[in-house]
Amino acid sequence: MPGETERPQRDLRSTAKLKQLMAGHFHELADASMTGVRKIAWCTSVGPVELLRGMGFLVYFPENHAAMLGASRMAVESIPHANAIGYSPDICSYLTSDIGSFLRKKTPLTAAYQIASVPRPDVLVFNTNQCRDVKDWFAWYAREFQSPLLGIHTHRELGEIREYQVSDIARQIEEMVPALEEVTGEKLRRDRLEEVVSLSRDTSLLWKACLEMNASFPAPWTFFDATIHMGPAVVARGTRESVGYYEALLEELQERAAAGIATVTGERHRLYWEGMPIWGKLRSLSEQFSALNASVVASTYCNSWIFDQLDPADPFESMARAYTELFIVRDEAYKEQYISRCRDFYQFDGILFHDAKTCPNNSNNRYGMPERLMKRLGIPALTINGDLNDLRCYSEEQARTNIEAFMEQLEEAT
């Protein structure tokens, strides 16, 4: 618990290196798109990036761009443009904001990096371990750019992982290779694939270690910080740059923990965030919890980019296992056990469920889980209604009032 060694919050110095890495990522893609010197693959955020990098592609992640649309609050202006061509306002607001952004020819990349548009894909590759929406999303761009579309169809609602499920996904990944070789004009080099898988695993282990630093009292950073600093784990996984970045970040977090530097001064309560971020409200939510002396120390969302199952000695099967053991594809019983283990590790005293209107796959409050966990763990839970990108689904006043009442409930239980 917070004690005499606690020191006030200070900004993470790693942020400057993060900005440099992300700028380099987007400028490299923009240059390749203009010159054609490298082939560009679009990929869903949880894979199969290792295969694509291992085959020499530069990789672009539409989900990362969609999160930027949410954080910059451009999403609300973009979504109606996708609705106008037939995409329902009830489906994934990552999809609708991203396609809408493309239709209106406005991107947050311009303000951030002076880049006029997203890069042109030579191939688009999806994995439905997140949801079916990614397939529809990528299919739209495949039609728009007349580019090939490849995909992995993942088993869902899994309890125990069966070997036939892993073998099926491994086979699907391996069957992509000839089509990708046709795009690149090069044969897959096993040594290069193994190197990328090794670097990706190193990134995952370092990212996991960074997140686990919040087992410290007080927490050296929060969920809101992690949603920003997870950028390299998404867009640069499988590169030496991502490994170097997380080595530096981990060292900094270890220093903060050892010195008792608290992200939330006077930390009294520790919370768990279940579900997607509300990208356009990260700052205001962070400030509200900080003012209430509450630190959001852990989440399932940020753990989504931990692939410690990866093994360069067996790249295809280990990729399949990593993509199949994700929290999002598991059943309710597994998810409850997972959150219970997180409670033991992080020692949080309350859970925040975000019910994201357009993201049912990442909203785990709809089938009684909050009530079961409250009974199982003996701690309160609060559901915040909102959305990842569509702020029309979010009432800031209602959320603020509910959070204040929830924190009063925690105070009374102290």
URJO-V496229 format. One record per residue. OMEGA is omega as a letter, one per 30 degrees, with the letter a starting at -180 (* if undefined). D_FIRST is the distance of its C-alpha to the first C-alpha in Angstrom with 2 decimals. Layout:
omega = [OMEGA OMEGA]
d_first = [D_FIRST D_FIRST]
This chain:
omega = [a a a a a l a l l a l l l a l l l a l a a l l l a l l l a l a a a a a a l l a l l a l a a l g a a l a l l l l l l a l a l l l l l l l l l a l a l a a l a a a l l l a l l l a l a l a a l a a l a l l l l a a l l a l l a a a a a l a a l a l a l l l a a l a l l a l a a l l l a l l a l l a a a a l a l a l l a l a a a l l l a a a l l a l a l l l l a a l a a l l l l l a a a l l l a a l l a l l l l l l l l l a a l l l l l a a l l l l l f a a l a l a l a l l a l a l l l a a l a l l a a l l a a l l a l l l l l l a a a a a l a l l a a a l a a a l l l l a l l a a a a a a l l a l a l l l l a l l a a l l a a l a a l a a l a a a l a a a a a l a a a a a a a l a a a a a a l a l l a a l l l l l a a l l a l a l l l l a a a a a a l l a a a a l a l a l a l l a a a l a l l l l l a l l a a a l l a l a a l l a a a l l l l l l l l l a a a *]
d_first = [0.00 3.85 6.30 10.01 10.47 9.65 13.14 14.97 16.05 19.29 21.63 21.88 24.99 25.81 26.95 30.28 30.95 30.10 32.67 35.21 34.84 35.19 38.17 39.83 39.45 41.19 43.84 44.80 45.34 47.30 49.54 50.23 51.05 53.57 55.15 54.89 54.13 51.37 51.12 48.29 46.67 44.57 41.87 39.31 35.75 35.01 38.31 40.75 39.99 40.25 43.87 44.72 43.38 44.99 48.28 48.03 47.10 45.00 42.62 41.81 39.29 40.32 36.93 35.37 38.12 37.48 33.79 35.06 37.42 34.60 32.37 35.42 36.46 39.87 39.53 40.72 43.90 44.50 44.03 47.26 49.32 48.30 48.88 52.36 53.37 52.34 48.62 47.07 44.28 42.57 42.13 39.49 38.96 38.27 41.85 43.42 41.76 42.61 46.20 46.58 45.45 48.08 50.73 50.17 49.93 46.75 43.65 40.41 41.45 43.99 41.64 39.08 41.54 45.05 45.88 48.34 47.70 46.01 47.71 50.63 49.94 52.26 50.63 47.92 45.84 43.55 41.53 41.20 37.98 36.39 39.14 42.88 42.56 42.16 45.62 47.22 45.46 46.69 50.08 50.66 50.21 52.32 55.13 54.64 54.75 57.04 54.63 54.11 51.32 49.76 47.11 45.13 44.93 41.88 41.49 38.97 37.18 36.72 35.09 36.04 37.45 41.09 42.89 45.65 43.19 41.94 45.55 46.65 44.16 45.00 48.66 48.14 46.39 49.12 51.83 50.68 51.67 55.43 54.90 52.42 54.83 57.49 55.39 54.52 57.87 56.14 55.48 51.95 51.10 49.06 47.71 46.37 44.74 43.07 41.73 40.25 38.64 37.15 35.75 34.41 32.63 31.17 29.96 28.36 26.55 25.24 24.20 22.40 20.55 19.62 18.24 16.30 14.41 12.14 10.72 8.71 5.26 6.44 9.64 12.68 15.02 15.78 18.49 20.71 20.72 21.36 24.34 26.00 25.20 26.38 29.89 31.07 29.94 32.41 35.26 35.26 34.32 36.84 37.31 36.49 35.13 32.30 31.41 31.46 29.36 26.47 26.72 26.18 23.36 21.49 22.02 20.69 17.46 17.03 17.70 15.18 12.36 13.74 14.01 10.55 12.65 11.14 13.71 12.49 12.07 9.81 8.08 7.92 9.43 10.05 13.77 16.53 19.87 22.93 26.19 27.75 26.50 28.40 29.65 31.22 28.17 25.35 25.09 25.33 22.78 20.30 20.95 20.70 17.27 16.07 17.81 16.05 12.53 12.39 12.05 14.61 13.22 16.22 19.86 23.01 25.02 23.67 23.97 27.65 28.62 27.47 30.75 29.98 33.05 35.35 37.72 40.39 42.61 42.93 42.26 43.80 42.38 38.88 38.94 40.08 37.32 34.62 36.09 36.48 33.11 31.29 29.11 31.56 34.54 33.03 33.63 31.45 30.67 29.42 27.27 25.58 24.95 23.56 21.03 20.12 19.50 17.32 15.18 14.85 14.00 11.71 10.09 11.27 12.28 15.50 18.37 20.70 24.20 26.56 30.12 32.08 35.62 37.45 35.22 35.47 34.68 31.14 30.59 29.37 29.18 32.94 33.60 31.17 28.14 25.63 27.05 27.05 23.44 22.35 24.33 23.27 19.48 19.31 17.54 19.44 21.14 22.96 25.99 26.80 30.50 31.59 32.80 32.04 34.91 37.00 35.43 38.24 36.29 33.23 33.03 30.49 30.97 30.50 27.38 25.84 26.76 25.46 22.07 21.82 22.90 20.42 17.48 19.09 19.22 15.47 15.05 17.65 16.02 12.74]
